Each structure stands twice: as structure tokens, then as C-alpha cells.
Amino acid sequence: MESRIENGGRGQTTEKVAENLKTMWQSASQRATEQAQAADKIVREHPYQTIGLAFGVGVLIGVLLRRR
């Protein structure tokens, strides 16, 4: 007996839904890894600019929170 999940009038087995979720998770994980590697490369190529940007964003957040 197959269990089904109704999705807009289309029935999908729970196994198919689980397979789709697993595929989406793997894809998202791969993209996140690629983006983290790209960010790491940029930070290593421009360390002082990265420090300055982080400092500026921190000051901006501090000023905005202090206004409350």
C-alpha cells in the first residue's frame, strides 16, 4: 500500500517526495560550498579591504542600534 501526499491535485508517493528533498538538499549544499570557497578566495586576495568593510558594517550596525 503506497502512501500518497496530495500536491495540487497530483499524488506523489512519500518516497518520491523524500528523493526530491534529498536532491534539493544536495544541490543546496553544493552551491553553499562553492559560494563559501569563492568568499574565502576573495577574502584571501583582499584582506585589508575585507577588514575595512567588516569594520564599517559593524560601525553602521552599532549606530543604528544605538538610536533606539
The 8 nearest C-alpha neighbors of each residue, nearest first, counted from 0:
[[1, 2, 3, 12, 13, 14, 11, 4],
 [2, 0, 3, 12, 13, 14, 11, 4],
 [1, 3, 12, 13, 0, 4, 11, 14],
 [4, 2, 12, 11, 10, 13, 1, 5],
 [3, 5, 11, 10, 6, 12, 13, 2],
 [6, 4, 10, 9, 8, 7, 3, 11],
 [5, 7, 9, 8, 10, 4, 11, 3],
 [8, 6, 9, 5, 10, 4, 11, 3],
 [7, 9, 6, 5, 10, 4, 11, 3],
 [10, 8, 6, 7, 5, 11, 4, 3],
 [9, 11, 5, 4, 3, 6, 8, 12],
 [12, 10, 3, 4, 13, 15, 9, 5],
 [11, 13, 3, 14, 15, 2, 4, 16],
 [12, 14, 16, 15, 17, 3, 2, 11],
 [13, 15, 17, 12, 16, 18, 11, 19],
 [16, 14, 18, 12, 17, 13, 19, 11],
 [15, 17, 13, 19, 18, 14, 20, 12],
 [18, 16, 14, 20, 15, 19, 13, 21],
 [17, 19, 15, 21, 16, 20, 14, 22],
 [20, 18, 16, 22, 21, 17, 15, 23],
 [21, 19, 23, 17, 22, 18, 24, 16],
 [20, 22, 24, 18, 19, 23, 17, 25],
 [23, 21, 19, 25, 20, 24, 26, 18],
 [22, 24, 20, 26, 21, 25, 27, 19],
 [25, 23, 21, 27, 26, 22, 28, 20],
 [26, 24, 28, 22, 27, 23, 29, 21],
 [25, 27, 23, 29, 28, 24, 22, 30],
 [28, 26, 30, 24, 29, 25, 31, 23],
 [27, 29, 25, 31, 26, 30, 24, 32],
 [28, 30, 32, 26, 27, 31, 25, 33],
 [31, 29, 33, 27, 32, 28, 34, 26],
 [32, 30, 34, 28, 33, 29, 27, 35],
 [31, 33, 35, 29, 30, 34, 36, 28],
 [34, 32, 30, 36, 31, 35, 37, 29],
 [33, 35, 37, 31, 36, 32, 30, 38],
 [36, 34, 38, 32, 37, 33, 31, 39],
 [35, 37, 39, 33, 34, 38, 32, 40],
 [38, 36, 34, 40, 39, 35, 33, 41],
 [39, 37, 35, 41, 40, 36, 34, 42],
 [40, 38, 36, 42, 37, 41, 35, 43],
 [39, 41, 37, 43, 38, 42, 44, 36],
 [40, 42, 44, 38, 43, 39, 45, 37],
 [43, 41, 39, 45, 46, 44, 40, 49],
 [42, 44, 40, 41, 46, 45, 39, 38],
 [43, 45, 41, 42, 40, 46, 39, 47],
 [46, 44, 42, 48, 43, 47, 41, 49],
 [47, 45, 49, 42, 48, 43, 44, 50],
 [48, 46, 50, 49, 45, 51, 52, 42],
 [47, 49, 51, 50, 45, 46, 52, 42],
 [48, 50, 52, 46, 47, 51, 42, 53],
 [49, 51, 47, 53, 48, 52, 54, 46],
 [52, 50, 48, 54, 49, 53, 55, 47],
 [51, 53, 55, 49, 54, 50, 48, 56],
 [52, 54, 50, 56, 55, 51, 57, 49],
 [53, 55, 57, 51, 52, 56, 50, 58],
 [56, 54, 52, 58, 57, 53, 51, 59],
 [55, 57, 59, 53, 58, 54, 60, 52],
 [58, 56, 54, 60, 55, 59, 61, 53],
 [57, 59, 61, 55, 56, 60, 62, 54],
 [58, 60, 56, 62, 61, 57, 55, 63],
 [59, 61, 63, 57, 62, 58, 64, 56],
 [62, 60, 58, 64, 59, 63, 65, 57],
 [63, 61, 65, 59, 60, 64, 58, 66],
 [62, 64, 60, 66, 65, 61, 59, 67],
 [65, 63, 61, 66, 62, 67, 60, 59],
 [64, 66, 62, 67, 63, 61, 60, 59],
 [67, 65, 64, 63, 62, 61, 60, 59],
 [66, 65, 64, 63, 62, 61, 60, 59]]
